[in-house]
Amino acid sequence: MLTCQADSMQTSPGFVCFGPLVPTVPKSQVHTVYHVPYVQTGFRVAGQPWTYYIGSLFQKNNQCMNSWTHIIGFFAMIYTMLKFAQTLDFVGDSYTWPMLSLFITSMLMYIGSAAAHCLQSKSTLAYFCCFMMDYAGIAIYGCGTVVAHYFYCMDDDVSYFLKDVFLPVGSVLTLNVFICFAHAEITYPRPYPPANKLFKGVALASAHIWITQSISNRLYNYYVSLKREYTRSIDSHLCHILCVLAATFFYSADMPERFFPGRFDFIGHGHQLFHICALLGSLFHFDAMYLDMQAGRASLGKRPIPTLFNTFGVIFLVLLLEVLFYFWFYRKVVAKLEKQK
């Protein structure tokens, strides 16, 4: 229960561009929905104007660096896309459309996550709405990854078994990521019980394992078997997987703040490290996609041809379903908050 009121707080005149900044408060003075494990200070006060939360990007609070790590990720994706555009025709060459769709979905994920961390402290309703938007971004980036892996990554052996099911099953699994994340957040809010992370972990692992099937044969042939069949992208794929595993660890383990509560409230806590590992993984992923895309041009006759329907059409369909589920979950949140009043 809130123990302080926004309008009773003394304001700071130090940031006139977005309005005065309200000083942050300790954990004991905010609703439990905003609590972060082992983070003790730097919580923003609810009920302020939206401009305050935008301005708090330049304030020392415990969500500030979470936003900036993904703002940097957003611009890193733009920079990488422009760099690739120097050698790729994203408009006239349909073979590049899966790559373009991956860039667009990655930017949606990063900017959505940055906005969620920036704006979530406005109210409990805003908290749920913002993080459902965040989860929708994660899922749509997963769908973009499914599309790119379908056209660029599968070798002939994997394609023989998965070419007819990889895209539809992957799309369903990535949509399921959003559904499970949103359900877990609403049904099992902070302080998170084990069921929350179980729902999220199983959904995300299922999607990632399915996507990894597209490169599993190459990984096995080079790193495990005696064939040592090397492809130029294989090291980047492995680095991407290792970054995903590191990100998963920091997301679930609450380290290092678990051992030093209050010491990493502003910078260095596990969620920030999770963001950094995710960004590094994205950069390795795009490097691998570029190399696979270049290598795959020689096999254009053997693989499906990218079209608007099977690239952007798939992503638009998943995005449309996400919007429908978003508003369904929104109604559940509103009903739950009304019941709690």
N, C-alpha and C positions, 0 to 999 in steps of 0.2 A: 504494500500500500504506500502511496506517495506520502512523504512526510514533509514536503515543502511545496510551496506554490510558486509558479513562475513569476507572477506579478509582484511577489514579495521579495524577490531577489534584487540585490543591488546590481545595477548594470555598469558595464565598463564602456567608456566613451572611446576606446582605442581603435575601433574599426568602423569608421563613419560611412564607408562605401556601401555596406550592406546593413547598416544599422548597428546600434550598440550591441556588444557581445555580453551575454549573461555569463558570469563565472561558472565554471564547472563545479560539480558537487561530488561528494563521496558516494559509494555504492549504497549506503544505508538510506540515502535520500531520494532514490529513484525506484520506480516500479520494477518488480522482479523480471518482467519481460525484457528489460534492458541489461540485466546482469550478465557479465562475462566471467567465466570461471577464473579465479585467482587474480582478477583485475579489481583494484580497490578504489581507484580515483579516476577523475577525468570524465565523468559522466555529464552529458549536456542535459539541461532542464527542458522538460516537455512544455508544450503550449506556447512556444515562441513563434513569431512570424517565420514564414518559409525563408525569407532572406537571411535570417539569423543562422539557419542551418547551412546555407550556402556559404555564408561568411565564416562559419566555423571550420571550413577547410584551412583557414589560416590561423586557427586557434589551437592551442595545445590541449587536445582531448584524446580519449582512447579510441576514437573512430577515425581520426584525422588521417593517419598513415594507412589505414585500411583503404580509404578512398584514394589516396595519392598513388599507392602501388598499382591500382587498376586504372587510374587516369594515365599514368605512365605507360601501362600496358596498352591502352587504347591508342595512344600516339605511336607506340612501337609498332602496332599492327598497321597503322596508316603509313608509317615510314617504310615498312617491309613491303607493303603492297605497291607503293610508288617505285620502290627499287625494282621489284619484279616487273612492273609495267614498262620498264625501259627495254626489256627483251620479250615481253609477252603482249599479245593483242587481246585484251580482256573483252573487247567489243565484237570484233569480227571473227575471232577464232573460237568456235564452240568448245574446242578441246580444253580451253583454259577456264571455262565456266565453273567446273567444280572447285578450282582453286579460288576463283572470285567469290563463290558462295561461301567458301571456308573463311575468307577474309571478312566478308560482311557479317557472318554469324559470330566470328570472334570479336569484332568490334561491338556488336550488340551485347555480347556477354560482358565485356570489360566496362563499357559505359554504364550498363545496367547495374552491375555490381558496385561501381563507384558511386552512382546515385543512391543506391540502397543504403550504403554505409553512411553517406552524407545526410540523408533526409529521414532516416528511420526513427530518430528521437523525437519527432514532432508530436506523436501520440501513439497509443497502443494500436489503433487502427492503421496508422501510417507505418508502424513497424511491420505488421503482417503484410500489408500491401507492398511495401518496399522489398521485403525479402521474397515474396512470391514472384515479384519482377526479377529479382536476382536469380532465382531458381529457373525461371523461364529462360533467362539468358544462358545459363549453364546447359539446359536441355537443347536449345536451338543450336548452340555451338557443337554439341554432340551430334546433332543431326547433320550439320555441315561437315563434320568429320566423317560420318558414315558415307555421305555422298562422295567426298574426295577419295576415301579409301576404296570405295567401290570401283571408281574409274581408273585410279592410278596405282594401287598397291598390290592387288591380288596377282600372284603368278598363275601359270596355267593349271597347276595341280589344285590350288585352292579354288580358283575360278570354276573348275569343273564341278565341284560340289556345292559352292555357295552362290554362284552368279544369279540364280533365280530367287534366292531368299534373302541375300545379304542386305539389300536395300530396304525391303518392307519390314523385316524383323528388326533391323537396326533402328529404323524410324520409330517403330512401336516402343522399343526399349528406351530410346532417348525421351520420347514423350512420357514414358513411365517414370523417368527420373524426376520430371517436374511434378507429376501427380504425387509420387511418394514423398518428395521433399516438402511440398505444400501441405500434404496430409499430416506428416510428422510434425511440422512446425505449429500447426493449428491444434492438433490433438495432444501433442506432448511438448508444450512450451517450456521456456526456461523456468527453473533450472532443469536442464534436459535430463530425463530419465534414459536408461539404456535403450528403450524402445525407439527413441528419436533417432539416435545414430544407427540403430539396426536397420530401420526403414531406409534411411538415406544411404547407408553403406552398401546394402544389398542391391538397391536400384542402380547406384553408380557403378558398382563392380560388375554387375550383369552387362550393362551397356559397354563398359570399357573392355571386358573380356571378349564380347562379341566383335567389337571393332578390331581388337588385336588379332582375331582369327585371320584377318586379311594378310598379315605379315608373319603369322606364326610359323609357316613352313620355311620362310627365309631365315628367321631367327634360329630355328632348330638346325637347319642345314649348315649355318655358319658357326654358331656358338656351341652346339651340342654334338652333332654328328661329326664324322671324320671327313665329310665331303668338303668342308671349308669353302662353300660357294659364296663368294663375296659380291655384294652389290654396293654401289656407291652410297646408298642411303641407309644402309643397315646400322651404321654406328649412330647416326642421328636418330633413328627409330629407337635404338636402345637407350640413348640419353633421354629421349622423351619419356619412355616408360619409367626410367629411374627417377626422373623429376616428378612424375605422377605419383609414384610410390612415396617419395619424400614429402610431397604435398599432402598426401593422405595421412602420413604419420603426424605431421605438424597439426593438421586439422583435428585429428582425433585424440592426440596425446596431451594437448594443452601444455606444451613445453616451449621455452624453459620456465614460464611463469608458475608452473605447478610447484617448483622447488623454491621459488623466490617471489611469493605473492606481493604485489604492489611495486616490484622493482622494474617491471616491463610494461607498465600501464600505458605509456605513451609510444614507445618504440621498442621493437624487438620481441613482442609476444608472438605466440605460435600462429595466430591467424595471419599476421603480417608475413611470417615466414612461409606459410601456406600459399599466400598470394604470390610471393616472389618465386617460389618453386613452380607454381602454375605458369607464371609468365615465362620463365626460362624454358619450361616444357613446351610452351607454344612456339617459341623461337626455334627450338630443335625440330618441332613438328613441321613447321613451314619449310625448313631446310630439307627435311626428308621428303616432303610432298613435292617440292620443286625438282629434286633429283629423280624421284619416281615418275613425275610427269614427263620430264625430258626423256627418260629411258623408255617410257611407254609409248612414245610416238611411233616407234618401230613396230609396235604390235596393234596399231589402230584397227587393222582388219579383223583381229581376233577378239577384240573387246567391244563392249557396248559403246555406241557413239553418244556423247553428251548432247542433250537437247534442253530446251527451256523447261520441258515437262519433267524430265527425270533428274534435273538439278534444282533450279529455283522453284519448280512446281512442287517437288517433294518438300522443300523447306517451307514454302508458303502454306502447304496443307498442314504440316506439323505446327507452324506458328498460329494458324487459324484455330486449330484444336486447343492449343495452349491458351489462346484468348478466351475461348468458350469455358474451359476448365477454370481459368483465372476468375471469371465472374461468378462461377458456381462456388468456388472456394471463398470469394469475397462475401457472398451472401452468408456462408457458414460463419465467417469471422464476425460479421455484423451481428448475426443472431447470437453468437456466443458472448460478445461484449455486452449486448443489451441484457442478456440473461444475468450477467455478473453485476450489473448496476444495482 
